[in-house]
């Protein structure tokens, strides 16, 4: 294990690199929008269309990537995704019209959707049970690093208004990912089902001790011996409620308010009275907090139950939004104090999101779904995530044009309360159990519920 420690770190870094691209392409548009409008005229509606076109692409990308990853393997799909990222970034950097901007964002969305579906599955299947939470959280850490990198790039090019460089620099990590695929092994669970036990054991030896390998191989064989196709599992009665829970969980993570901050933070700060460069600098601060808190989250993720963390996050996020609305109503936005109140409250929101709902979604989704259809089921769940992200991106600028910012964030506070109720009532606890143990438990639990309804 010590001899392969460097290789292990490299595998998980490269495996999570798709998350960095997702974060970069999600965050970079927030600063670029301030300057795109100087070259390409945009209305409130077309501005939302440019942002949301990536998310339309993500719906298709996440829906297609799951079945493809189950068929082709996780590794090959990551390679394809890296090429799509490069194509999308190049189209955006040379765009001369709103239509080309939308096409470029849509193509990047295909890659974003694919990465949101495949990265958490790959990390979850590569990680040992006792560190699965922390290692799976690397996806969220990479997303936050990508967002921060986009904010830093935006700030660096803000004075020059060089938005083409902002969107075009996504090519760099895309190329690194494309080359890095060569050093990434295939998922052992996919290898056991599609290649051989020997191939699976060889990969597992990189991250696990021999005793752990034998136990997990035996558990995986028991699942594989169940003669079901991916489609049979997806439409089975026992999986249906689990799939619904996963889809609602993913949807809530997006409509809880985080993407309104990520996509439109510079616009929000600018409307609150800060200059364009200062507004972008404010997002750099928020992005830095996001990364730091996510690192802390990785350290505690395997020590505290997932549900306890999620509920704590809900309480903190809702409180920050309520405080912001109250203070803005009292003081107003026409002062420097009002502007910095928004910065402080949104930073508080980011803190609670970053160590709870941010990383935990990417841990729990692949944990919920069975090995036979993990890629496809995670793809379906992330499809609903993309739909939620699309709704926020499309409607947030429209809502803020007819309502006060504080009223819009009050809506997110109400959604946060509903999200907390959902977690308490429906989301199963998955910490400390192997993926196969979780699958067997969910099969038995949902099957018994279905039988009791028939009786």
Protein Blocks (a to p, Z undefined) as FASTA:
>chain_A
ZZmmmmmmmmmmmmmmmmmmmmmmmmmmmmmmmmmmmmmccdfklmmmmmmmmmmmmmmm
mmmmmmmmmmnopklmmmmmmmmmmmmmmmmmmpcbfklmmmmmmmmmmmmmmmmmmmmm
mmmmmpcfklmmmmmmmmmmmmmmmmmmmmmmmmmmmmnopaklmmmmmmmmmmmmmmmm
mmpccdfklmmmmmcmklmmmmmmmmmcfklmmmmmmmmmmmmmpccdfklmmmpmklmm
mmmmmmmmmmmmmmnommmmmmmmmmmmmmnopafklmmmmmmmmmmmmmmmmmmmmmmm
mmccfklmmmmmmmmmmmmmmmmmmmmmmnopmbfklmmmmmmmmmmmmmmmmmmmmmmm
mmmmmmmpcfklmmmmmmmmmmmmmmmmmmmmmmmmmmmmmmcfklmmmmmmmmmmmmmm
mmmmmmccfehiafklmmmmmmmmmmmmmmmmmZZ
